[in-house]
Amino acid sequence: MPPSDRPGPPSQLDYEADPLLRLEHNERSTRQAIRYFIAVPVVTLLTALVIALISRGLGGPYCDDGVGWLCSRSAQIWFAVLPGLISIGGFFGAAWICYLKWKNHTRWRPWIGVVWFLMPFMLMWVTSTGALLLLGH
């Protein structure tokens, strides 16, 4: 088929007229929400683990006896800030995606669920590592 004969992507009118196309579009939105919900905590925790492993490998003044994980003040700061920014960005990203799905009349309810489940995760991470950031070792 020549490229000019291929149909284009479905328009908003196509989604309104075709119930099957609308259902597929809504189910895709739900799958995206589930993947997003799993990805944000996993990426946050993996980032924290990598920072802790690098800090332990490099050593520092807080790990002289070999039992600590965050061996320097800079490692503590990175451990609090970088995964915290990921969790905050993931939370606000889910809220923005939820708004866009609602505005486009796509299935947005799974996204509001993602927002409500990421909120306590984000708050838990920020408040627990925020104390480490403020108080230090």
C-alpha positions in Angstrom: 0.0 0.0 0.0 1.5 3.4 -0.9 1.9 5.7 2.2 -0.8 8.1 0.8 -3.4 5.3 0.8 -2.9 4.3 4.4 -5.4 5.5 6.9 -4.3 8.1 9.4 -4.5 7.8 13.2 -8.1 7.8 14.6 -9.5 11.3 15.2 -11.6 12.3 18.2 -14.7 11.8 16.0 -13.7 8.2 15.3 -13.4 7.6 19.0 -16.9 9.0 19.6 -18.5 7.0 16.7 -16.8 3.7 17.2 -17.5 2.0 20.6 -14.9 -0.7 20.1 -12.2 1.9 19.3 -13.2 3.9 22.4 -13.1 0.8 24.6 -9.6 -0.1 23.3 -8.5 3.5 23.9 -9.9 3.4 27.5 -8.3 0.0 28.2 -5.0 1.3 27.0 -5.3 4.2 29.4 -5.9 1.8 32.3 -2.8 -0.3 31.4 -0.7 2.9 31.2 -1.9 3.9 34.6 -1.0 0.5 36.1 2.5 0.6 34.5 3.0 4.2 35.8 1.9 3.2 39.3 4.4 0.4 39.4 7.2 2.3 37.7 7.4 5.4 39.9 8.1 3.5 43.2 10.4 1.0 41.5 12.5 3.8 39.9 12.5 5.7 43.2 13.7 2.7 45.2 16.2 1.6 42.6 17.7 5.1 42.5 18.0 5.1 46.3 19.6 1.6 46.2 22.2 2.7 43.6 23.1 5.8 45.6 23.5 3.7 48.7 25.6 1.1 46.9 27.8 3.8 45.4 28.2 5.5 48.8 29.1 2.2 50.5 31.6 1.4 47.8 33.3 4.8 48.0 33.4 4.8 51.8 33.6 7.9 53.9 33.8 9.2 57.4 30.5 7.6 58.6 31.5 4.1 57.5 34.8 3.5 59.3 33.5 0.4 61.0 31.9 -0.9 57.7 28.3 -1.0 58.9 26.9 2.2 57.4 25.5 2.7 54.0 25.5 6.4 53.5 29.1 7.1 54.2 29.4 10.9 53.6 27.3 14.0 54.0 27.1 14.3 50.2 25.8 10.7 49.9 23.1 11.6 52.5 22.1 14.6 50.5 21.9 12.7 47.2 20.0 9.9 48.9 17.4 12.4 50.1 17.1 14.7 47.1 17.3 12.6 43.9 14.8 9.8 44.8 12.6 12.5 46.4 12.5 14.5 43.2 11.6 11.3 41.3 8.7 10.6 43.7 7.5 14.2 43.6 7.8 14.3 39.8 6.0 11.0 39.5 3.1 12.2 41.7 2.6 15.5 39.9 3.1 13.7 36.6 0.3 11.4 37.4 -1.9 14.3 38.4 -1.2 16.1 35.1 -1.9 12.9 33.1 -5.1 12.5 35.0 -6.2 16.0 34.1 -5.3 15.4 30.4 -7.2 12.1 30.3 -10.2 13.8 31.9 -10.0 16.8 29.5 -9.9 14.4 26.5 -12.8 12.3 27.8 -10.6 9.2 28.1 -10.8 6.8 31.1 -9.3 9.0 33.9 -10.5 7.2 37.0 -7.5 4.8 37.1 -5.2 7.8 37.0 -6.9 9.4 40.0 -6.3 6.1 41.8 -2.6 6.3 40.8 -2.5 9.9 42.2 -4.0 8.8 45.5 -1.7 5.8 45.9 1.4 7.7 44.9 0.6 10.5 47.3 1.4 8.5 50.5 4.5 7.0 48.9 5.8 10.4 47.9 5.0 11.9 51.4 6.6 8.9 53.1 9.8 9.3 51.1 10.0 13.0 51.4 9.3 13.2 55.1 11.5 10.2 56.1 14.5 11.3 54.1 13.8 15.0 54.8 14.7 14.4 58.4 18.0 12.9 57.2 18.6 15.8 55.0 17.9 18.4 57.7 19.5 16.6 60.7 22.4 14.8 59.0 24.1 11.7 60.5 
